[in-house]
Amino acid sequence: MTSNTSSSSLSAALAAGTVVLDGGMSNQLESAGHDLSDELWSARLLAEQPEAIAEAHLAYFLAGADVAITSSYQATFEGFTKRGIDRERAAELLRLSVALARKAAERARAEGVTRPLWVAASVGPYGAMLADGSEYRGRYGLSVAELEAFHRPRMEVLAAAGPDVLALETVPDADEAEALLRAVRGLRVPAWLSYSVAGDRTRAGQPLEEAFALAADADEVIAVGVNCCVPEDVDGAVETAARVTGKPVVVYPNSGETWDAEARAWAGRSTFTPDEVRGWRESGARLIGGCCRVGPEAITSLARTLTGA
């Protein structure tokens, strides 16, 4: 199944205006009654209930999202091996994550959606595979070369599945960003790089200016920014990413609630308001959406805010 658009047209769309990302995959699946209390998180449904993932993507396309981020965030060869899934089957599941998003795009068009739709293949951080909260800390004790060796095989499989872009997302550490930027070379698929941040630093504590600078000269990277952070941390990060890299900025924060890795639950209250996106856009954000706990209703409001509809 192929796209009706191209990755080059996504770059053109970013140069021309704003593109709307989807919201959180996990909260949409949970709202449909699926239990994600598992180390594989939403990736488990690739093997067990793939249609549920297609339905989640469709809900966001119908809500106004232009881009679907695949359910491969926590899908790794190592993680699947722990569940007794061999390498060949794991590769099939990685490819399926892209195919399901394409399927949802086709269904959205069948339901009357006429705007361009894109698929971003999610590449989560090493810590996502560990499923112990270290994706929000970084500093795994691995070298850049070791992290590159971890990421490259699944990135090769995802790139070969034909997404429009690779989403190198929720990166907590500049060392891991360097590894991902090495791994994306030669894959012939563009990428965006987005950090998980706390204030003006990565989760691992590096200044954002230094972290964003790693991507400034990376031809493969079409956007740089932040995701899976609280909305309050977005404003400064957008300005810094735009200034340091000169590239379009990608932004998709959480609802503002806080993830308790030990309890595997969200706490606090939502501070995400679609009205905030106007300021983000004025500062250079061009790919804008939501991450954990941001659902289709919020994406609809966000899309209306951006389009003036």
C-alpha positions in Angstrom: 0.0 0.0 0.0 1.5 3.3 -1.0 1.1 6.9 0.0 -0.7 9.5 -2.2 2.0 11.9 -1.1 5.8 11.9 -0.9 8.3 12.8 1.7 9.5 15.7 -0.4 6.0 17.1 -0.4 6.0 16.9 3.4 9.1 19.1 3.3 7.3 21.5 0.9 4.3 21.5 3.2 6.5 22.5 6.2 8.1 25.3 4.1 4.6 26.5 3.2 2.9 26.4 6.5 1.9 24.1 9.4 1.3 20.4 9.5 -0.9 18.8 12.2 0.4 15.7 14.0 -1.7 13.2 15.8 -2.0 12.7 19.5 -1.1 9.9 21.9 -1.5 6.3 20.6 -1.6 4.7 24.0 -4.4 6.8 25.4 -6.5 6.3 22.3 -6.0 2.5 22.6 -6.8 2.6 26.3 -10.0 4.6 25.7 -11.1 1.8 23.3 -10.7 -0.7 26.2 -7.2 -2.2 25.4 -4.9 -3.1 28.3 -1.4 -1.7 27.7 0.1 -2.7 31.1 2.9 -4.6 29.4 6.5 -3.9 28.7 5.7 -3.8 24.9 3.0 -1.2 25.6 1.1 -0.5 22.4 3.6 -2.5 20.3 2.0 -5.7 21.8 -1.2 -5.0 19.8 0.8 -5.2 16.5 0.9 -9.0 17.2 -2.4 -9.4 19.0 -4.9 -6.8 17.7 -3.5 -4.9 14.8 -6.9 -3.6 13.7 -7.1 -1.7 16.9 -4.0 0.3 15.9 -5.5 1.1 12.5 -8.7 2.3 14.2 -6.6 4.6 16.5 -4.8 6.1 13.5 -8.1 6.6 11.7 -9.6 8.4 14.7 -6.8 10.9 14.5 -7.0 11.4 10.7 -10.7 12.0 11.0 -10.0 14.4 13.9 -7.8 16.6 11.7 -4.3 15.1 11.9 -2.2 15.2 8.8 0.4 12.8 10.1 0.1 9.4 11.8 3.0 8.3 14.0 3.2 4.6 13.9 3.0 2.2 16.9 6.6 1.2 16.6 7.9 3.4 19.5 8.4 0.5 21.8 8.9 -2.1 19.0 12.4 -3.4 19.0 14.1 -6.7 18.1 15.3 -7.0 21.7 11.9 -6.3 23.2 10.2 -8.8 21.0 12.8 -11.4 21.8 11.9 -11.1 25.5 8.4 -12.2 24.5 9.5 -15.1 22.4 9.1 -13.4 19.1 11.9 -14.3 16.7 13.8 -11.8 14.5 11.9 -12.5 11.3 8.5 -12.1 13.0 9.7 -8.9 14.7 10.7 -7.4 11.4 7.2 -8.3 10.0 5.6 -6.5 12.9 7.8 -3.4 12.4 6.7 -3.3 8.7 3.1 -3.9 9.8 3.2 -0.7 11.9 3.8 1.3 8.8 1.2 -0.6 6.8 -1.5 -0.1 9.4 -1.0 3.7 9.3 -1.2 3.6 5.5 -4.4 1.5 5.8 -5.9 4.1 8.1 -5.0 6.9 5.6 -6.8 4.9 2.8 -9.8 4.5 5.0 -9.8 8.2 5.9 -9.8 9.1 2.2 -12.7 6.7 1.7 -14.5 8.6 4.4 -14.0 11.9 2.6 -10.7 13.3 3.8 -9.0 15.0 0.9 -6.0 16.7 2.4 -2.5 15.1 2.1 -1.8 12.5 4.7 1.6 11.3 5.8 3.0 8.4 7.9 5.9 8.9 10.4 7.6 5.7 11.5 8.3 6.0 15.2 11.8 5.3 16.5 11.7 5.5 20.3 14.8 5.7 22.5 16.8 2.8 24.0 15.1 3.4 27.3 11.7 2.6 25.8 12.8 -0.9 25.3 13.9 -1.2 28.9 10.4 -0.1 30.1 11.8 1.2 33.4 11.4 4.9 32.9 15.0 5.5 31.8 13.7 7.0 28.5 13.0 10.1 30.7 16.6 10.1 32.1 19.0 8.9 29.4 22.6 8.1 30.5 22.2 4.4 29.9 25.9 3.6 30.3 26.2 2.8 26.6 28.5 4.4 24.0 27.3 6.3 21.0 28.5 3.4 18.9 26.6 0.9 21.0 23.4 3.0 20.7 23.9 3.3 17.0 24.2 -0.5 16.7 20.9 -0.9 18.7 18.9 1.6 16.6 20.2 1.0 13.0 18.7 -2.5 12.4 15.1 -1.6 13.2 15.5 1.8 11.4 16.6 -0.1 8.3 13.4 -2.2 8.5 11.1 0.7 9.1 12.7 2.8 6.3 12.3 -0.1 3.9 8.6 -0.2 4.7 8.2 3.1 3.0 7.1 5.8 5.6 7.3 9.4 4.6 9.5 10.3 7.5 11.2 8.6 10.5 10.2 10.1 13.9 13.3 9.9 16.1 11.3 10.8 19.1 11.4 11.3 22.9 15.2 11.3 22.9 16.4 12.1 26.4 20.1 12.4 25.8 22.3 14.2 23.2 24.6 11.1 23.0 21.6 9.1 21.8 20.7 11.8 19.4 24.2 11.6 17.9 23.7 7.8 17.6 20.4 8.2 15.8 21.7 10.8 13.5 24.5 8.4 12.5 22.0 5.6 12.1 19.7 7.5 9.8 22.4 8.2 7.2 22.0 6.4 4.0 18.5 5.2 4.7 17.0 7.5 2.1 14.1 8.5 4.3 14.0 12.0 5.9 13.6 12.2 9.7 12.7 14.6 12.5 14.5 14.6 15.8 12.6 15.5 18.9 13.9 15.5 22.5 12.2 15.0 25.7 13.2 17.9 27.8 13.0 19.5 31.3 13.2 23.3 31.1 16.1 24.4 28.9 17.9 21.0 29.0 17.5 17.5 27.8 16.3 15.0 30.3 20.0 13.9 30.7 20.9 17.5 31.6 22.6 18.8 28.4 21.8 22.4 27.3 19.3 22.4 24.5 21.4 24.7 22.4 24.1 21.9 22.2 21.6 19.2 21.7 19.8 20.9 18.8 23.1 21.9 17.2 23.8 18.2 16.5 21.1 18.2 13.9 21.8 21.6 12.3 23.9 20.3 9.5 22.2 16.9 9.1 20.6 16.9 5.6 18.4 13.9 6.5 16.7 15.9 9.3 13.7 18.0 8.1 12.6 19.2 11.5 13.9 19.4 15.1 12.1 20.0 18.3 10.5 18.4 21.4 7.9 15.9 22.4 6.7 14.0 25.5 7.3 17.0 27.7 5.0 19.3 29.6 3.4 22.1 27.5 5.1 24.7 29.7 8.6 23.6 28.5 7.7 24.1 24.8 8.0 27.9 24.3 11.6 28.2 25.0 12.5 25.0 23.2 10.8 26.1 20.0 12.7 29.4 19.9 16.0 27.7 20.6 15.5 24.9 18.0 14.6 27.4 15.3 17.5 29.7 16.2 20.1 27.0 16.4 19.2 24.9 13.5 17.3 27.1 11.1 15.0 24.2 10.4 11.2 23.8 10.9 10.4 22.9 14.5 8.4 19.9 15.6 6.4 20.1 18.8 4.0 17.6 20.4 3.9 17.8 24.2 2.0 15.6 26.7 -1.2 16.8 28.3 0.8 18.1 31.3 0.2 15.2 33.5 3.2 13.2 34.9 4.0 9.6 34.2 4.8 7.5 37.3 7.1 4.8 36.0 6.9 2.7 39.2 3.1 2.8 39.4 2.8 2.8 35.5 0.1 5.5 35.8 -0.4 9.2 35.0 -0.9 11.8 37.8 -1.7 15.5 38.0 -3.8 17.6 35.7 -3.9 18.5 32.0 -2.4 21.9 31.1 -2.5 21.3 27.3 -4.6 24.0 25.6 -4.9 24.2 21.8 -4.7 28.0 22.0 -1.0 27.7 22.9 -0.1 26.6 19.4 -0.4 30.0 17.9 2.6 31.1 19.9 4.5 28.0 19.0 3.8 28.6 15.3 4.9 32.2 15.6 8.2 31.0 17.1 8.9 28.6 14.2 6.9 25.4 14.9 5.6 23.8 11.8 4.8 20.2 12.9 2.4 20.5 15.8 0.4 17.9 17.7 0.2 16.1 21.0 1.8 13.2 22.7 0.7 11.2 25.8 -2.8 11.9 27.0 -3.7 14.2 24.1 -6.6 12.7 22.3 -8.6 13.2 19.1 -10.8 15.9 20.6 -7.7 18.0 21.4 -6.3 17.4 18.0 -9.5 18.7 16.4 -9.3 21.9 18.5 -5.7 22.3 17.6 -6.3 21.8 13.9 -9.1 24.3 13.9 -6.9 26.8 15.8 -4.1 26.4 13.2 -6.4 26.6 10.1 -8.8 29.2 11.4 -11.7 26.8 10.6 
